[in-house]
Amino acid sequence: MASSTSSPAVVIIGAGVFGLSTAYHLLERGYTDVTVLDRAEHLPAVDAASADMNKVVRSCYGDPEYTRLARQAIKEWRNDMWQNCYHECGVLNLGDAYTEQSIVNDLKHGAKIERLVSPASIRAQFPLDLHNSGRLGTFTSLDVSSTSYINHDGGWAEAERAVSLLMDHVKKRGVKVLPGKAVQELVKDERGQTKGVRCADSSEYEANVVVLALGSWTASTFPSLNLKGKCLATGQSIATIQLTPEEAEEYRKTPVVLDFRTGFYVFPPTHLNVVKFAIHAAGHTYAPAGSTISTPRTIVSDPDKGLCIPRSVLKELRVQLRGVYPLLAEKPFSGTRMCWYTDSPDGDWVIGRYPGDSGLVLATSGSGHAFKVYSTLTFSRLLYHAVNKGCVSTFRFVEQPLTNF
């Protein structure tokens, strides 16, 4: 039976950003009966969006609530708990109209920003050694009347390592994290309220509250919830280039470059001397035969094609990279990946009770920008209140997506 004491039983489906953040803050609030189930045999799941080498940590948002949350997250990324997962190299925002409001919000929250009004001021944000060697773009195609700026308070985080750190932390504090548990069904009581889950191996787990934190598998795993309009699985194309140690040092002290005009972004080299770059766009969908719900096609479900990205995107990635780092764009790609996100129609996160079901909470639709707040207690607090109270009225952007199913 699920617990009826002051510490209710909570089952969380998904051991990624949303799931582990929920588990962490439940622990902080005194919950002692928390179980995390994940379909992957080994964790972190190799095909999860969070199982990535790096993610952008930025506070440049047109919505002031997201800016505030991201600013708090940046402070907490600096804490010892994250063991230097966060690299504060700055985020160079190449602008369009969206970034004008972002500057206002960043300034309001005390971010260290610098407006960039010319190609020369943009190039000045990069190491001097790159300037005269043909290794840095001219940025002359940028409309200098548009809004570009660098936020020195941003950077990037080692995504997979950060997930592993929090997973180890919650396990040491008593959370049961169980891999190889592919949940197939929500178990209901006589009133139609969720009271647990049933897995593919026939095991069952009872709970007072079940949290769906499956990322891009949310809608396809539970088609009866009719979530595809709120939780659309989309594949975003990513590529990498392997550098030599000597080459990597030349680019090591560069900022993250984020071009809001095109969706292109590129990171400094990792400790393994890999440069990752991508284009964030509407994304690609994939519905298996017999289904109309977009479902991730990954290296796990399709070993032959799970890492492939469209040829047209490969070409565009080179074009965009050439505009920032011309010589890197001539090097062979060392890998590609389709990173599967869960998108909501308006890009807001979906966090709250499922309508009409007191035992079911959704924590999903990261929409490609949730990882940066993984570190923040405020994000965990949103998830906690969704479990404990059903919604978070002070955060309209996380409550609103649940109102019109």
C-alpha angles and dihedrals in degrees: 000000000000115000118272094186128100088279106062121203112257124191116196119196109209131038097217134097099307096038098049093042089054092049092049096054094043086059090049089054094051102263111150104176105067124143126184118200124192132180093221118098090215126036137257087042108244093222099044118114089239092054091084135120094243147355131199116257107202140147098201102124133144088217111075093210092060090046091053093049093047092048091055090047091054090056091051094046085067092061122110091245089077095052096219095310087138121077114194101204096139130254118252108209114200102201151229129162090297093066095056091072089040090061091051091051095044091051092048090057095046101256118166100241136162123200114229113209103170141031088254092056090050093050089049089070091069130074112279092235090068095055103073101032102070090252096111127064122242095230088210091135089067115103101237089207089066120089116265126161144155122237107205091194094067136073138128141300132218096246105194093042091050091052091050092050095053092043091055090046096054092043091055088053094054107271111141108228109189121188124198093042109129105187111215105169143027112229114223133201125226090278093054094253120139112257102165147325139267121216132211090255088058093251116139132206122196121210144167088224131020117201118204106211100152098130112208092000093062101096098038095047093054107030092163089069090064093222100149092101091055102029111041117176109224130178118225119199119240131178135184138203123205114222131193115248089255093051092046093056089059091060099031097102098047124117126244105268116216118181110196091187093066106013090243120143135172133190133214114257118287123232086270089056095248122143115207124196135169147167116239108208140135087302133212128284131209127195117188119228111289095021136091094194119099109244129185115260104203141160088273098053095033112021092180100051105012094103097041123113127193117279091232090059091048089058093046092050090057091048092052094043090051089060091060106026109015098184094047089055090063094057122094118262112250094201148348133209139183104224110204117219131178111236129197118205093255099031093250122132120255108228122153148068117315107248112266096007117094091186099055128077128181120214105171148091096089085172092208097297109073101089095076091066093047089105097052125101088210090064090048088048091057089054092046093053090048089056097040103036107015101242144023107234095183091062105061092176092063097038100047100067090064098056103079111041 
